[in-house]
């Protein structure tokens, strides 16, 4: 008998499921030709932020924002089109989770069902699991008010609603604002996760049980099915020396945890996963040997006399550098680093077999780096056969020293295969990409 406790996931909409605040965006649409639009936009944005930070009651904020809107049905349709394009990146990436857990997910928002439902229903969430406010329209289709009897229109509305729902089992909340934290404060939910992919409100993150920079992180810590095996926000990327802001921005935008330093500090040796180095920067050989989590180095210059390529190769660390110091490589190098972490592509690496890889769908990508010794590939495939693994694609390139093997496998596989692959003699590094 399965005695596992039922879990329900309460997810906010604005700045959580989507990247933006929908009411603010609706105002930009409806007031686009208004002579005082900038002043009104600013007022609405201030009211939104004050409520999200707990400085103004939600009911007061909502009432004042709706009065300023001057919107109609046509504006709503435009908003819905925008919102569908603005679903948070990590939510979009994990559509499969919602498909398999649709009955366990509730969207609970102080926003409005008229624009929330068309967006989240694409992610398999039934209308019955969407709790939000409702607009009131006149005969011309203008928004003239909202349903004041709806508990979500009131201060502490999410608390009122959950008391009414009387849900069983463990309830976990994820959101970015004060109304989400109120659920934790009330004791109605077991844990509150502050979602910071789009906005981080210090007044909220300080009170959260866990800060989750992406939905991947939320799924990871709760041991739930996810599109990638390890959240990118957990991969520490050191940026050292004279690095242009636009180069750092490429890695930051992709979700890596960035630390900008003037030198390679000892305290980061054990945990660093990526490094982007300015020209003339050096890495001590001993530190390099002890950097066991380091996967890739990008160097904005010629690294040949600054980084020991042999040590990197022996440890399975990929190097992308800029030997000819081309101007475009300021952006090219961090993009290569990103592509390696995301897909395993080593194209134009200076020490690895050059392999360009396609993106994969509905599978996991396993990367096995080993010494180029006869028989290892046969051993890898013997292990896959022993575990009855369905191989969807496989790629192998070698150079004088290394074998670089990529295997795409079906999601449903015995996790013992990972331990067995790591135990193969002459294995240098192994990781699951997705």
C-alpha positions in Angstrom: 0.0 0.0 0.0 1.3 3.5 -0.9 1.3 5.6 2.2 2.9 8.7 0.6 1.2 11.9 1.7 -0.6 13.8 -1.1 1.2 17.0 -2.1 -0.4 20.0 -3.6 1.6 22.8 -5.3 0.2 26.3 -5.0 1.7 28.4 -7.8 1.4 32.2 -8.3 0.9 33.7 -11.7 2.3 37.2 -12.1 6.1 37.4 -12.1 6.1 33.6 -11.3 4.4 31.6 -13.9 4.9 34.5 -16.3 7.8 37.0 -16.4 5.6 40.1 -16.0 2.8 41.6 -13.9 -0.3 41.3 -16.1 -2.2 44.2 -14.8 0.8 46.5 -15.4 1.1 45.1 -18.9 -2.7 45.6 -19.5 -2.3 49.2 -18.5 0.4 49.7 -21.1 -1.9 48.3 -23.8 -5.1 50.1 -22.8 -3.4 53.5 -22.2 -1.0 53.4 -25.1 -2.6 56.6 -26.6 -3.4 58.3 -23.3 -1.7 61.8 -23.0 -0.7 61.1 -19.4 0.2 57.4 -19.9 3.7 57.6 -18.3 2.3 59.1 -15.1 -0.4 56.5 -14.9 1.9 53.6 -15.7 4.2 54.8 -12.8 1.2 55.0 -10.4 0.0 51.4 -11.3 3.6 50.0 -11.0 4.0 51.6 -7.6 0.7 50.2 -6.4 1.7 46.7 -7.6 5.1 46.8 -5.9 3.7 48.2 -2.7 1.3 45.3 -2.4 3.9 42.7 -3.4 6.2 43.9 -0.7 3.5 44.0 1.9 3.6 47.8 2.2 0.0 48.3 1.0 -3.1 46.1 1.5 -3.7 44.0 -1.6 -7.4 45.0 -1.8 -6.5 48.7 -1.8 -3.8 48.2 -4.4 -6.2 46.2 -6.7 -9.1 48.7 -6.4 -6.8 51.6 -7.3 -5.2 49.8 -10.2 -8.4 48.8 -11.8 -9.7 52.4 -11.6 -6.7 53.5 -13.6 -6.8 50.8 -16.2 -9.5 52.0 -18.7 -9.3 48.6 -20.5 -11.7 46.6 -22.6 -12.1 43.1 -24.1 -9.9 43.9 -27.1 -7.1 45.0 -24.8 -7.5 41.7 -22.9 -7.0 39.7 -26.1 -3.8 41.6 -26.8 -2.6 41.0 -23.3 -3.3 37.2 -23.5 -1.2 37.1 -26.7 1.7 38.8 -24.9 1.4 36.6 -21.8 1.6 33.4 -23.8 5.0 34.6 -25.1 6.1 35.7 -21.6 5.8 32.4 -19.7 8.8 32.1 -17.4 11.6 30.2 -19.2 12.0 27.5 -16.6 8.2 26.9 -16.4 8.1 26.6 -20.2 11.0 24.1 -20.1 9.1 21.9 -17.7 5.8 21.5 -19.4 6.1 17.7 -19.0 5.9 18.2 -15.2 2.5 19.9 -15.5 1.2 17.3 -17.8 2.0 14.5 -15.3 1.0 16.5 -12.2 -1.9 18.6 -13.5 -4.3 17.4 -10.7 -1.7 18.4 -8.0 -1.1 22.0 -9.2 -3.3 24.9 -8.3 -2.8 28.4 -9.8 -3.7 30.8 -7.1 -3.5 34.5 -8.0 -4.7 37.9 -7.2 -4.8 38.4 -11.0 -7.8 37.7 -13.2 -9.0 34.4 -14.6 -9.9 36.0 -17.9 -6.3 36.3 -18.8 -4.8 33.6 -16.6 -6.8 30.6 -17.9 -5.9 30.9 -21.6 -2.2 31.0 -20.6 -2.0 28.1 -18.1 -4.5 25.8 -19.7 -1.9 25.2 -22.4 0.2 23.6 -19.6 -2.5 21.0 -18.9 -3.8 22.7 -15.8 -7.7 22.3 -15.6 -9.9 25.3 -15.3 -11.1 23.9 -11.9 -7.6 24.3 -10.5 -7.3 28.0 -11.5 -8.3 30.4 -8.7 -8.2 34.1 -9.5 -10.3 37.3 -9.6 -13.0 38.1 -12.2 -13.6 41.3 -14.1 -17.0 42.9 -14.5 -17.8 44.2 -18.0 -20.4 46.6 -19.3 -22.4 45.9 -22.5 -19.7 47.5 -24.6 -17.0 45.1 -23.3 -15.3 47.7 -21.1 -13.8 46.6 -17.7 -15.8 48.6 -15.2 -15.1 46.7 -12.0 -14.3 43.3 -10.5 -16.1 40.8 -8.3 -15.6 42.2 -4.8 -17.1 39.0 -3.2 -14.2 36.9 -4.5 -11.9 36.1 -1.6 -8.8 36.8 -3.8 -9.8 40.4 -4.1 -9.4 40.9 -0.4 -6.4 41.5 1.8 -5.1 38.0 2.8 -7.2 36.6 0.0 -5.0 33.5 -0.6 -5.2 32.6 3.1 -9.0 33.0 3.0 -9.3 30.8 -0.1 -7.1 28.0 1.3 -9.1 28.0 4.5 -12.2 27.5 2.4 -10.6 24.8 0.2 -9.5 22.8 3.2 -7.0 20.8 1.2 -5.5 17.5 2.5 -1.8 16.5 2.7 1.2 18.7 2.4 0.8 22.0 0.6 3.8 23.7 -1.0 3.7 27.3 -2.2 5.8 29.1 -4.8 5.6 32.8 -5.6 7.3 36.1 -5.6 5.1 38.4 -3.4 3.8 39.1 0.1 0.5 37.4 -0.6 2.4 34.1 -1.2 4.4 34.4 2.0 1.1 35.0 3.9 0.2 31.4 3.3 3.4 30.3 5.1 2.8 32.8 7.8 -0.7 31.5 8.3 0.5 27.9 8.7 -1.6 26.7 5.9 1.3 25.5 3.7 4.3 23.4 4.7 6.9 25.4 2.8 7.2 28.7 0.9 9.6 29.0 -2.0 10.4 32.5 -3.1 10.7 32.5 -6.9 13.3 34.9 -8.1 13.8 34.1 -11.8 12.0 37.3 -12.8 12.2 39.5 -9.7 13.7 39.2 -6.3 12.0 41.1 -3.5 14.3 41.2 -0.5 11.4 41.6 1.9 10.1 38.3 0.7 13.3 36.3 0.1 14.4 37.0 3.7 11.3 35.2 5.0 11.2 32.2 2.5 12.0 28.6 3.4 13.9 28.4 0.2 14.9 30.8 -2.6 14.3 29.2 -6.0 15.9 31.1 -8.9 14.1 28.8 -11.4 11.4 26.2 -11.5 14.1 23.7 -12.2 15.5 24.4 -8.7 12.1 23.9 -7.1 11.6 20.6 -8.9 15.2 19.5 -8.0 14.9 20.1 -4.2 11.5 18.4 -4.1 12.8 15.4 -6.1 10.2 15.9 -8.8 10.4 15.1 -12.6 12.2 17.9 -14.5 13.6 18.7 -17.9 17.2 19.1 -16.7 18.9 16.9 -14.1 20.7 19.6 -12.3 19.6 23.3 -12.1 21.9 25.7 -13.8 21.6 28.2 -10.9 23.6 25.6 -8.9 26.5 25.7 -11.3 29.1 28.2 -10.0 30.6 30.3 -12.8 33.7 32.4 -11.8 34.3 35.5 -14.0 37.9 36.6 -13.4 39.8 39.6 -14.7 38.9 42.2 -17.4 35.7 40.8 -18.9 33.2 42.9 -20.9 29.8 43.2 -19.4 28.1 41.7 -22.5 30.2 38.5 -22.1 29.1 38.0 -18.5 25.5 38.9 -19.5 25.3 35.8 -21.8 26.1 33.4 -18.9 24.0 35.3 -16.4 21.0 35.3 -18.7 21.3 31.5 -19.1 20.8 31.1 -15.4 24.3 30.2 -14.1 25.4 31.4 -10.6 27.9 34.2 -11.4 30.7 35.4 -9.2 33.0 38.2 -10.5 36.4 38.2 -9.0 39.9 39.7 -9.6 41.6 36.4 -9.0 40.9 32.7 -8.4 40.3 32.6 -4.7 41.0 29.4 -2.8 37.5 29.2 -1.3 36.0 28.6 -4.7 38.3 25.7 -5.8 36.1 22.9 -4.6 32.8 24.2 -6.0 33.6 26.0 -9.3 31.9 24.5 -12.3 32.8 27.1 -15.0 35.4 29.8 -15.5 35.5 32.8 -17.8 39.0 34.4 -17.7 40.3 37.7 -19.1 43.5 37.8 -21.2 46.7 37.3 -19.2 44.9 35.6 -16.2 46.5 32.5 -14.9 45.3 29.5 -12.9 47.7 27.8 -10.5 48.3 24.1 -11.5 47.7 22.8 -8.1 44.4 24.6 -7.8 43.4 23.3 -11.2 44.1 19.7 -10.1 41.8 20.2 -7.1 39.0 21.8 -9.0 37.0 18.5 -9.3 33.7 20.1 -10.4 35.2 22.3 -13.0 33.8 21.4 -16.5 34.7 24.2 -18.8 37.1 27.2 -19.1 36.6 30.1 -21.5 39.6 32.3 -22.0 39.5 35.7 -23.8 43.0 35.5 -25.2 45.6 32.8 -25.9 45.5 30.4 -23.0 48.6 28.3 -24.0 51.0 29.7 -21.5 48.4 30.6 -18.8 46.5 27.4 -18.3 48.0 23.9 -18.3 46.1 22.2 -21.1 47.4 18.8 -20.2 46.0 19.0 -16.7 42.7 20.1 -18.1 42.6 17.3 -20.6 43.4 14.7 -17.9 40.6 16.0 -15.7 38.0 16.3 -18.5 37.9 20.1 -18.5 37.0 21.6 -21.9 38.9 24.8 -22.9 37.5 27.4 -25.3 40.0 30.2 -26.0 40.8 33.1 -28.3 44.2 32.3 -29.8 43.8 34.8 -32.7 42.1 37.4 -30.4 39.3 38.1 -32.8 37.0 40.9 -31.7 33.8 38.8 -31.9 35.3 36.2 -29.6 34.3 38.4 -26.6 30.8 37.0 -27.2 31.8 33.8 -29.0 33.7 32.3 -26.1 30.9 32.5 -23.4 28.4 31.2 -26.0 30.6 28.2 -26.6 30.8 27.6 -22.8 27.0 27.9 -22.5 26.5 25.5 -25.4 28.8 22.9 -23.9 26.9 22.9 -20.6 23.5 22.9 -22.3 24.1 20.3 -25.1 27.6 18.9 -24.7 28.9 20.5 -27.9 32.7 20.9 -27.9 32.9 22.5 -31.4 36.1 24.7 -31.6 37.4 23.5 -28.2 41.2 23.7 -28.1 41.7 20.4 -26.2 38.7 18.2 -26.8 37.4 16.2 -29.8 35.3 18.7 -31.7 31.7 17.5 -31.6 28.6 19.4 -32.6 25.4 18.0 -31.1 21.7 18.5 -31.8 19.3 19.4 -29.1 17.3 16.4 -27.8 13.6 15.9 -27.0 12.0 13.5 -24.6 15.3 12.0 -23.4 18.3 12.3 -21.1 21.8 13.0 -22.4 24.6 11.1 -20.7 28.2 12.3 -21.2 31.1 9.9 -20.6 34.7 11.3 -20.9 37.4 8.7 -20.8 41.0 8.0 -21.7 41.3 6.9 -25.3 41.9 3.2 -24.6 40.5 0.3 -26.7 37.5 -1.5 -25.3 35.9 1.3 -23.3 33.1 2.0 -25.8 32.3 -1.7 -25.8 32.1 -1.7 -22.0 29.7 1.4 -22.1 27.3 -0.3 -24.5 27.5 -3.6 -22.5 26.3 -1.7 -19.4 23.4 -0.1 -21.4 22.5 -3.6 -22.7 22.6 -5.1 -19.2 20.2 -2.5 -17.9 18.0 -2.8 -21.0 18.5 0.9 -21.8 16.7 2.3 -24.9 19.4 4.3 -26.7 17.9 7.0 -28.9 21.2 8.4 -30.2 24.9 8.0 -29.6 28.0 10.0 -30.6 31.7 9.3 -30.2 34.8 11.3 -31.1 38.3 10.7 -29.9 41.6 12.5 -30.1 45.1 11.2 -29.1 44.2 11.3 -25.4 40.4 11.4 -24.9 37.3 9.6 -25.9 34.2 11.7 -25.7 31.0 9.7 -25.8 27.4 11.1 -25.8 24.4 8.8 -25.4 20.8 10.0 -25.5 18.5 7.6 -23.6 14.8 7.2 -22.9 13.6 9.0 -19.7 12.6 5.7 -18.1 15.9 4.0 -17.1 17.4 2.2 -14.1 19.5 4.9 -12.3 22.0 2.1 -11.3 23.4 2.5 -14.8 24.9 5.8 -13.8 26.9 4.2 -11.0 28.1 1.5 -13.3 29.2 3.9 -16.0 31.2 5.9 -13.5 33.0 2.7 -12.3 34.4 1.9 -15.8 38.1 1.9 -15.6 39.8 5.0 -17.1 36.7 7.1 -16.8 37.6 10.8 -16.4 34.3 12.5 -16.0 30.6 11.6 -16.2 27.5 13.8 -16.0 23.8 13.7 -16.9 23.1 16.7 -19.1 19.3 16.7 -18.8 
